Amino acid sequence: MALGLIKICGDPHCDAIYHNCTKDFKKCLDCGGTVKMINEDTYWKKYSNYFFQYDANTHQYFRPKQQ
Ligand SMILES: [Zn+2]
C-alpha cells in the first residue's frame, strides 16, 4: 500500500504523527506545533510503532500496515 504524505510533530514532548497530509497541513492538531515531513523509509524505521498516529484530515487514529 502506498502511503500518503507523512508528517510528524516537531515538538519533542508530542509524538503525534499524521498520515495522508495535504501540503497545506502545517500545524499539529494536538499541540499546535509545526509539523515536518518524513519519508516512508524513515517512517517504517523509526515511527511506525508510535501510538499517536492520525489521519490528518479526520483526526481519527490511523495506523498503516506494512505489506
Ligand atoms: Zn504536536
PDB file of the backbone (N, CA, C, O) and the ligand in Angstrom, with CONECT records:
HET     ZN  A 101       1
ATOM      1  N   MET A   1       0.847  -1.185   0.000  1.00  0.00           N
ATOM      2  CA  MET A   1       0.000   0.000   0.000  1.00  0.00           C
ATOM      3  C   MET A   1       0.880   1.232   0.000  1.00  0.00           C
ATOM      4  O   MET A   1       1.801   1.340   0.809  1.00  0.00           O
ATOM      5  N   ALA A   2       0.607   2.156  -0.896  1.00  0.00           N
ATOM      6  CA  ALA A   2       1.371   3.398  -0.953  1.00  0.00           C
ATOM      7  C   ALA A   2       0.832   4.351   0.091  1.00  0.00           C
ATOM      8  O   ALA A   2      -0.376   4.572   0.182  1.00  0.00           O
ATOM      9  N   LEU A   3       1.718   4.905   0.866  1.00  0.00           N
ATOM     10  CA  LEU A   3       1.291   5.843   1.891  1.00  0.00           C
ATOM     11  C   LEU A   3       1.237   7.246   1.310  1.00  0.00           C
ATOM     12  O   LEU A   3       1.956   7.591   0.373  1.00  0.00           O
ATOM     13  N   GLY A   4       0.347   8.048   1.911  1.00  0.00           N
ATOM     14  CA  GLY A   4       0.315   9.455   1.535  1.00  0.00           C
ATOM     15  C   GLY A   4       1.431  10.202   2.236  1.00  0.00           C
ATOM     16  O   GLY A   4       2.322   9.594   2.828  1.00  0.00           O
ATOM     17  N   LEU A   5       1.378  11.512   2.168  1.00  0.00           N
ATOM     18  CA  LEU A   5       2.399  12.305   2.854  1.00  0.00           C
ATOM     19  C   LEU A   5       2.316  12.072   4.360  1.00  0.00           C
ATOM     20  O   LEU A   5       1.233  12.064   4.945  1.00  0.00           O
ATOM     21  N   ILE A   6       3.475  11.884   4.967  1.00  0.00           N
ATOM     22  CA  ILE A   6       3.551  11.650   6.407  1.00  0.00           C
ATOM     23  C   ILE A   6       4.264  12.832   7.047  1.00  0.00           C
ATOM     24  O   ILE A   6       5.332  13.239   6.589  1.00  0.00           O
ATOM     25  N   LYS A   7       3.681  13.380   8.097  1.00  0.00           N
ATOM     26  CA  LYS A   7       4.335  14.468   8.821  1.00  0.00           C
ATOM     27  C   LYS A   7       4.318  14.156  10.308  1.00  0.00           C
ATOM     28  O   LYS A   7       3.374  13.565  10.835  1.00  0.00           O
ATOM     29  N   ILE A   8       5.384  14.568  10.959  1.00  0.00           N
ATOM     30  CA  ILE A   8       5.466  14.354  12.411  1.00  0.00           C
ATOM     31  C   ILE A   8       5.566  15.702  13.103  1.00  0.00           C
ATOM     32  O   ILE A   8       6.064  16.678  12.543  1.00  0.00           O
ATOM     33  N   CYS A   9       5.079  15.728  14.339  1.00  0.00           N
ATOM     34  CA  CYS A   9       5.160  16.947  15.113  1.00  0.00           C
ATOM     35  C   CYS A   9       6.609  17.194  15.521  1.00  0.00           C
ATOM     36  O   CYS A   9       7.301  16.270  15.948  1.00  0.00           O
ATOM     37  N   GLY A  10       7.065  18.427  15.393  1.00  0.00           N
ATOM     38  CA  GLY A  10       8.437  18.761  15.743  1.00  0.00           C
ATOM     39  C   GLY A  10       8.640  19.021  17.223  1.00  0.00           C
ATOM     40  O   GLY A  10       9.776  19.166  17.674  1.00  0.00           O
ATOM     41  N   ASP A  11       7.557  19.083  17.987  1.00  0.00           N
ATOM     42  CA  ASP A  11       7.677  19.316  19.424  1.00  0.00           C
ATOM     43  C   ASP A  11       8.147  18.033  20.108  1.00  0.00           C
ATOM     44  O   ASP A  11       7.495  16.996  19.984  1.00  0.00           O
ATOM     45  N   PRO A  12       9.276  18.089  20.834  1.00  0.00           N
ATOM     46  CA  PRO A  12       9.801  16.864  21.449  1.00  0.00           C
ATOM     47  C   PRO A  12       8.884  16.260  22.504  1.00  0.00           C
ATOM     48  O   PRO A  12       9.050  15.094  22.862  1.00  0.00           O
ATOM     49  N   HIS A  13       7.928  17.020  23.007  1.00  0.00           N
ATOM     50  CA  HIS A  13       7.008  16.491  24.015  1.00  0.00           C
ATOM     51  C   HIS A  13       5.744  15.913  23.399  1.00  0.00           C
ATOM     52  O   HIS A  13       4.856  15.456  24.119  1.00  0.00           O
ATOM     53  N   CYS A  14       5.657  15.928  22.124  1.00  0.00           N
ATOM     54  CA  CYS A  14       4.465  15.491  21.414  1.00  0.00           C
ATOM     55  C   CYS A  14       4.882  14.481  20.353  1.00  0.00           C
ATOM     56  O   CYS A  14       5.702  14.793  19.489  1.00  0.00           O
ATOM     57  N   ASP A  15       4.335  13.296  20.411  1.00  0.00           N
ATOM     58  CA  ASP A  15       4.736  12.243  19.481  1.00  0.00           C
ATOM     59  C   ASP A  15       3.743  12.048  18.341  1.00  0.00           C
ATOM     60  O   ASP A  15       3.706  10.981  17.728  1.00  0.00           O
ATOM     61  N   ALA A  16       2.954  13.051  18.057  1.00  0.00           N
ATOM     62  CA  ALA A  16       1.914  12.865  17.048  1.00  0.00           C
ATOM     63  C   ALA A  16       2.503  12.700  15.652  1.00  0.00           C
ATOM     64  O   ALA A  16       3.461  13.369  15.265  1.00  0.00           O
ATOM     65  N   ILE A  17       1.892  11.785  14.918  1.00  0.00           N
ATOM     66  CA  ILE A  17       2.256  11.535  13.524  1.00  0.00           C
ATOM     67  C   ILE A  17       0.979  11.630  12.703  1.00  0.00           C
ATOM     68  O   ILE A  17      -0.070  11.136  13.115  1.00  0.00           O
ATOM     69  N   TYR A  18       1.073  12.265  11.547  1.00  0.00           N
ATOM     70  CA  TYR A  18      -0.107  12.470  10.704  1.00  0.00           C
ATOM     71  C   TYR A  18       0.098  11.833   9.338  1.00  0.00           C
ATOM     72  O   TYR A  18       1.147  11.973   8.710  1.00  0.00           O
ATOM     73  N   HIS A  19      -0.926  11.137   8.907  1.00  0.00           N
ATOM     74  CA  HIS A  19      -0.901  10.472   7.609  1.00  0.00           C
ATOM     75  C   HIS A  19      -1.848  11.164   6.643  1.00  0.00           C
ATOM     76  O   HIS A  19      -2.763  11.885   7.042  1.00  0.00           O
ATOM     77  N   ASN A  20      -1.602  10.924   5.358  1.00  0.00           N
ATOM     78  CA  ASN A  20      -2.454  11.471   4.296  1.00  0.00           C
ATOM     79  C   ASN A  20      -2.530  12.987   4.367  1.00  0.00           C
ATOM     80  O   ASN A  20      -3.578  13.579   4.110  1.00  0.00           O
ATOM     81  N   CYS A  21      -1.409  13.608   4.717  1.00  0.00           N
ATOM     82  CA  CYS A  21      -1.378  15.065   4.861  1.00  0.00           C
ATOM     83  C   CYS A  21      -1.473  15.751   3.507  1.00  0.00           C
ATOM     84  O   CYS A  21      -0.963  15.253   2.503  1.00  0.00           O
ATOM     85  N   THR A  22      -2.132  16.895   3.498  1.00  0.00           N
ATOM     86  CA  THR A  22      -2.038  17.763   2.341  1.00  0.00           C
ATOM     87  C   THR A  22      -0.765  18.603   2.499  1.00  0.00           C
ATOM     88  O   THR A  22      -0.180  18.659   3.581  1.00  0.00           O
ATOM     89  N   LYS A  23      -0.348  19.247   1.417  1.00  0.00           N
ATOM     90  CA  LYS A  23       0.837  20.111   1.500  1.00  0.00           C
ATOM     91  C   LYS A  23       0.592  21.270   2.460  1.00  0.00           C
ATOM     92  O   LYS A  23       1.531  21.800   3.055  1.00  0.00           O
ATOM     93  N   ASP A  24      -0.667  21.661   2.610  1.00  0.00           N
ATOM     94  CA  ASP A  24      -1.007  22.799   3.471  1.00  0.00           C
ATOM     95  C   ASP A  24      -1.096  22.436   4.949  1.00  0.00           C
ATOM     96  O   ASP A  24      -1.297  23.308   5.794  1.00  0.00           O
ATOM     97  N   PHE A  25      -0.950  21.175   5.256  1.00  0.00           N
ATOM     98  CA  PHE A  25      -1.056  20.771   6.661  1.00  0.00           C
ATOM     99  C   PHE A  25       0.248  21.102   7.376  1.00  0.00           C
ATOM    100  O   PHE A  25       1.276  20.471   7.128  1.00  0.00           O
ATOM    101  N   LYS A  26       0.204  22.098   8.266  1.00  0.00           N
ATOM    102  CA  LYS A  26       1.458  22.600   8.856  1.00  0.00           C
ATOM    103  C   LYS A  26       1.474  22.601  10.371  1.00  0.00           C
ATOM    104  O   LYS A  26       2.534  22.732  10.984  1.00  0.00           O
ATOM    105  N   LYS A  27       0.300  22.456  10.984  1.00  0.00           N
ATOM    106  CA  LYS A  27       0.232  22.559  12.445  1.00  0.00           C
ATOM    107  C   LYS A  27      -0.308  21.271  13.048  1.00  0.00           C
ATOM    108  O   LYS A  27      -1.290  20.701  12.573  1.00  0.00           O
ATOM    109  N   CYS A  28       0.360  20.830  14.106  1.00  0.00           N
ATOM    110  CA  CYS A  28      -0.093  19.664  14.843  1.00  0.00           C
ATOM    111  C   CYS A  28      -1.481  19.912  15.433  1.00  0.00           C
ATOM    112  O   CYS A  28      -1.731  20.959  16.031  1.00  0.00           O
ATOM    113  N   LEU A  29      -2.380  18.944  15.261  1.00  0.00           N
ATOM    114  CA  LEU A  29      -3.741  19.101  15.784  1.00  0.00           C
ATOM    115  C   LEU A  29      -3.782  18.912  17.296  1.00  0.00           C
ATOM    116  O   LEU A  29      -4.745  19.323  17.944  1.00  0.00           O
ATOM    117  N   ASP A  30      -2.753  18.298  17.862  1.00  0.00           N
ATOM    118  CA  ASP A  30      -2.736  18.084  19.317  1.00  0.00           C
ATOM    119  C   ASP A  30      -2.164  19.279  20.064  1.00  0.00           C
ATOM    120  O   ASP A  30      -2.741  19.719  21.058  1.00  0.00           O
ATOM    121  N   CYS A  31      -1.036  19.810  19.600  1.00  0.00           N
ATOM    122  CA  CYS A  31      -0.342  20.846  20.380  1.00  0.00           C
ATOM    123  C   CYS A  31      -0.157  22.146  19.622  1.00  0.00           C
ATOM    124  O   CYS A  31       0.289  23.132  20.209  1.00  0.00           O
ATOM    125  N   GLY A  32      -0.485  22.182  18.335  1.00  0.00           N
ATOM    126  CA  GLY A  32      -0.311  23.406  17.559  1.00  0.00           C
ATOM    127  C   GLY A  32       1.110  23.643  17.088  1.00  0.00           C
ATOM    128  O   GLY A  32       1.400  24.665  16.467  1.00  0.00           O
ATOM    129  N   GLY A  33       2.005  22.696  17.382  1.00  0.00           N
ATOM    130  CA  GLY A  33       3.394  22.818  16.940  1.00  0.00           C
ATOM    131  C   GLY A  33       3.526  22.619  15.436  1.00  0.00           C
ATOM    132  O   GLY A  33       2.606  22.140  14.774  1.00  0.00           O
ATOM    133  N   THR A  34       4.667  22.990  14.922  1.00  0.00           N
ATOM    134  CA  THR A  34       4.920  22.853  13.489  1.00  0.00           C
ATOM    135  C   THR A  34       5.258  21.405  13.163  1.00  0.00           C
ATOM    136  O   THR A  34       6.054  20.773  13.858  1.00  0.00           O
ATOM    137  N   VAL A  35       4.656  20.888  12.111  1.00  0.00           N
ATOM    138  CA  VAL A  35       4.952  19.525  11.687  1.00  0.00           C
ATOM    139  C   VAL A  35       5.975  19.541  10.562  1.00  0.00           C
ATOM    140  O   VAL A  35       6.101  20.518   9.825  1.00  0.00           O
ATOM    141  N   LYS A  36       6.708  18.428  10.448  1.00  0.00           N
ATOM    142  CA  LYS A  36       7.669  18.319   9.347  1.00  0.00           C
ATOM    143  C   LYS A  36       7.476  16.996   8.635  1.00  0.00           C
ATOM    144  O   LYS A  36       7.097  15.991   9.238  1.00  0.00           O
ATOM    145  N   MET A  37       7.745  17.018   7.344  1.00  0.00           N
ATOM    146  CA  MET A  37       7.527  15.835   6.532  1.00  0.00           C
ATOM    147  C   MET A  37       8.641  14.812   6.744  1.00  0.00           C
ATOM    148  O   MET A  37       9.807  15.177   6.888  1.00  0.00           O
ATOM    149  N   ILE A  38       8.283  13.550   6.761  1.00  0.00           N
ATOM    150  CA  ILE A  38       9.284  12.476   6.757  1.00  0.00           C
ATOM    151  C   ILE A  38       8.960  11.555   5.591  1.00  0.00           C
ATOM    152  O   ILE A  38       7.822  11.512   5.124  1.00  0.00           O
ATOM    153  N   ASN A  39       9.964  10.815   5.120  1.00  0.00           N
ATOM    154  CA  ASN A  39       9.664   9.907   4.023  1.00  0.00           C
ATOM    155  C   ASN A  39       9.252   8.538   4.573  1.00  0.00           C
ATOM    156  O   ASN A  39       9.349   8.268   5.770  1.00  0.00           O
ATOM    157  N   GLU A  40       8.795   7.696   3.662  1.00  0.00           N
ATOM    158  CA  GLU A  40       8.213   6.425   4.079  1.00  0.00           C
ATOM    159  C   GLU A  40       9.247   5.511   4.742  1.00  0.00           C
ATOM    160  O   GLU A  40       8.930   4.819   5.710  1.00  0.00           O
ATOM    161  N   ASP A  41      10.474   5.504   4.231  1.00  0.00           N
ATOM    162  CA  ASP A  41      11.516   4.670   4.843  1.00  0.00           C
ATOM    163  C   ASP A  41      11.743   5.064   6.295  1.00  0.00           C
ATOM    164  O   ASP A  41      11.810   4.213   7.182  1.00  0.00           O
ATOM    165  N   THR A  42      11.859   6.362   6.520  1.00  0.00           N
ATOM    166  CA  THR A  42      12.071   6.856   7.884  1.00  0.00           C
ATOM    167  C   THR A  42      10.907   6.470   8.773  1.00  0.00           C
ATOM    168  O   THR A  42      11.087   6.087   9.929  1.00  0.00           O
ATOM    169  N   TYR A  43       9.713   6.576   8.220  1.00  0.00           N
ATOM    170  CA  TYR A  43       8.535   6.207   8.996  1.00  0.00           C
ATOM    171  C   TYR A  43       8.620   4.754   9.461  1.00  0.00           C
ATOM    172  O   TYR A  43       8.442   4.474  10.646  1.00  0.00           O
ATOM    173  N   TRP A  44       8.885   3.843   8.552  1.00  0.00           N
ATOM    174  CA  TRP A  44       8.899   2.418   8.937  1.00  0.00           C
ATOM    175  C   TRP A  44      10.048   2.108   9.884  1.00  0.00           C
ATOM    176  O   TRP A  44       9.921   1.257  10.764  1.00  0.00           O
ATOM    177  N   LYS A  45      11.177   2.803   9.702  1.00  0.00           N
ATOM    178  CA  LYS A  45      12.332   2.517  10.569  1.00  0.00           C
ATOM    179  C   LYS A  45      12.145   3.051  11.973  1.00  0.00           C
ATOM    180  O   LYS A  45      12.518   2.386  12.940  1.00  0.00           O
ATOM    181  N   LYS A  46      11.575   4.241  12.103  1.00  0.00           N
ATOM    182  CA  LYS A  46      11.618   4.915  13.408  1.00  0.00           C
ATOM    183  C   LYS A  46      10.263   5.157  14.052  1.00  0.00           C
ATOM    184  O   LYS A  46      10.174   5.237  15.277  1.00  0.00           O
ATOM    185  N   TYR A  47       9.210   5.276  13.260  1.00  0.00           N
ATOM    186  CA  TYR A  47       7.983   5.841  13.813  1.00  0.00           C
ATOM    187  C   TYR A  47       6.763   4.933  13.746  1.00  0.00           C
ATOM    188  O   TYR A  47       5.711   5.277  14.286  1.00  0.00           O
ATOM    189  N   SER A  48       6.885   3.783  13.095  1.00  0.00           N
ATOM    190  CA  SER A  48       5.665   3.012  12.823  1.00  0.00           C
ATOM    191  C   SER A  48       5.008   2.471  14.093  1.00  0.00           C
ATOM    192  O   SER A  48       3.826   2.129  14.072  1.00  0.00           O
ATOM    193  N   ASN A  49       5.751   2.388  15.195  1.00  0.00           N
ATOM    194  CA  ASN A  49       5.153   1.877  16.428  1.00  0.00           C
ATOM    195  C   ASN A  49       4.642   2.964  17.358  1.00  0.00           C
ATOM    196  O   ASN A  49       4.143   2.673  18.446  1.00  0.00           O
ATOM    197  N   TYR A  50       4.763   4.205  16.936  1.00  0.00           N
ATOM    198  CA  TYR A  50       4.269   5.290  17.788  1.00  0.00           C
ATOM    199  C   TYR A  50       2.769   5.164  17.994  1.00  0.00           C
ATOM    200  O   TYR A  50       2.038   4.712  17.112  1.00  0.00           O
ATOM    201  N   PHE A  51       2.334   5.566  19.156  1.00  0.00           N
ATOM    202  CA  PHE A  51       0.926   5.389  19.496  1.00  0.00           C
ATOM    203  C   PHE A  51       0.034   6.443  18.845  1.00  0.00           C
ATOM    204  O   PHE A  51      -1.034   6.122  18.323  1.00  0.00           O
ATOM    205  N   PHE A  52       0.466   7.678  18.877  1.00  0.00           N
ATOM    206  CA  PHE A  52      -0.401   8.773  18.432  1.00  0.00           C
ATOM    207  C   PHE A  52      -0.233   9.018  16.942  1.00  0.00           C
ATOM    208  O   PHE A  52       0.500   9.910  16.514  1.00  0.00           O
ATOM    209  N   GLN A  53      -0.935   8.200  16.163  1.00  0.00           N
ATOM    210  CA  GLN A  53      -0.900   8.355  14.716  1.00  0.00           C
ATOM    211  C   GLN A  53      -2.312   8.645  14.242  1.00  0.00           C
ATOM    212  O   GLN A  53      -3.269   7.969  14.617  1.00  0.00           O
ATOM    213  N   TYR A  54      -2.413   9.662  13.413  1.00  0.00           N
ATOM    214  CA  TYR A  54      -3.728  10.122  12.987  1.00  0.00           C
ATOM    215  C   TYR A  54      -3.784  10.277  11.477  1.00  0.00           C
ATOM    216  O   TYR A  54      -2.767  10.425  10.799  1.00  0.00           O
ATOM    217  N   ASP A  55      -5.012  10.236  10.978  1.00  0.00           N
ATOM    218  CA  ASP A  55      -5.261  10.744   9.635  1.00  0.00           C
ATOM    219  C   ASP A  55      -5.394  12.261   9.762  1.00  0.00           C
ATOM    220  O   ASP A  55      -6.199  12.751  10.553  1.00  0.00           O
ATOM    221  N   ALA A  56      -4.610  12.998   8.989  1.00  0.00           N
ATOM    222  CA  ALA A  56      -4.570  14.456   9.140  1.00  0.00           C
ATOM    223  C   ALA A  56      -5.894  15.115   8.774  1.00  0.00           C
ATOM    224  O   ALA A  56      -6.178  16.229   9.213  1.00  0.00           O
ATOM    225  N   ASN A  57      -6.696  14.434   7.976  1.00  0.00           N
ATOM    226  CA  ASN A  57      -7.952  15.042   7.524  1.00  0.00           C
ATOM    227  C   ASN A  57      -9.091  14.837   8.515  1.00  0.00           C
ATOM    228  O   ASN A  57      -9.984  15.677   8.620  1.00  0.00           O
ATOM    229  N   THR A  58      -9.062  13.734   9.233  1.00  0.00           N
ATOM    230  CA  THR A  58     -10.184  13.418  10.116  1.00  0.00           C
ATOM    231  C   THR A  58      -9.814  13.461  11.593  1.00  0.00           C
ATOM    232  O   THR A  58     -10.698  13.494  12.450  1.00  0.00           O
ATOM    233  N   HIS A  59      -8.502  13.460  11.905  1.00  0.00           N
ATOM    234  CA  HIS A  59      -8.004  13.377  13.285  1.00  0.00           C
ATOM    235  C   HIS A  59      -8.438  12.073  13.961  1.00  0.00           C
ATOM    236  O   HIS A  59      -8.479  11.993  15.188  1.00  0.00           O
ATOM    237  N   GLN A  60      -8.760  11.062  13.167  1.00  0.00           N
ATOM    238  CA  GLN A  60      -9.043   9.735  13.711  1.00  0.00           C
ATOM    239  C   GLN A  60      -7.738   8.945  13.764  1.00  0.00           C
ATOM    240  O   GLN A  60      -6.828   9.184  12.971  1.00  0.00           O
ATOM    241  N   TYR A  61      -7.655   8.012  14.694  1.00  0.00           N
ATOM    242  CA  TYR A  61      -6.466   7.158  14.742  1.00  0.00           C
ATOM    243  C   TYR A  61      -6.284   6.431  13.425  1.00  0.00           C
ATOM    244  O   TYR A  61      -7.244   5.966  12.810  1.00  0.00           O
ATOM    245  N   PHE A  62      -5.055   6.343  13.013  1.00  0.00           N
ATOM    246  CA  PHE A  62      -4.744   5.722  11.727  1.00  0.00           C
ATOM    247  C   PHE A  62      -3.380   5.064  11.859  1.00  0.00           C
ATOM    248  O   PHE A  62      -2.406   5.700  12.260  1.00  0.00           O
ATOM    249  N   ARG A  63      -3.321   3.783  11.516  1.00  0.00           N
ATOM    250  CA  ARG A  63      -2.041   3.105  11.581  1.00  0.00           C
ATOM    251  C   ARG A  63      -1.887   2.186  10.376  1.00  0.00           C
ATOM    252  O   ARG A  63      -2.549   1.151  10.296  1.00  0.00           O
ATOM    253  N   PRO A  64      -1.019   2.555   9.441  1.00  0.00           N
ATOM    254  CA  PRO A  64      -0.867   1.719   8.247  1.00  0.00           C
ATOM    255  C   PRO A  64      -0.204   0.385   8.572  1.00  0.00           C
ATOM    256  O   PRO A  64       0.581   0.283   9.514  1.00  0.00           O
ATOM    257  N   LYS A  65      -0.520  -0.606   7.801  1.00  0.00           N
ATOM    258  CA  LYS A  65       0.095  -1.911   7.968  1.00  0.00           C
ATOM    259  C   LYS A  65       1.111  -2.131   6.854  1.00  0.00           C
ATOM    260  O   LYS A  65       0.847  -1.857   5.684  1.00  0.00           O
ATOM    261  N   GLN A  66       2.270  -2.629   7.244  1.00  0.00           N
ATOM    262  CA  GLN A  66       3.301  -2.897   6.252  1.00  0.00           C
ATOM    263  C   GLN A  66       2.951  -4.182   5.516  1.00  0.00           C
ATOM    264  O   GLN A  66       2.595  -5.185   6.134  1.00  0.00           O
ATOM    265  N   GLN A  67       3.053  -4.143   4.193  1.00  0.00           N
ATOM    266  CA  GLN A  67       2.726  -5.330   3.409  1.00  0.00           C
ATOM    267  C   GLN A  67       3.824  -6.370   3.514  1.00  0.00           C
ATOM    268  O   GLN A  67       3.719  -7.441   2.916  1.00  0.00           O
TER     269      GLN A  67
HETATM  270 ZN    ZN A 101       2.197  18.113  18.475  1.00  0.00          ZN2+
END
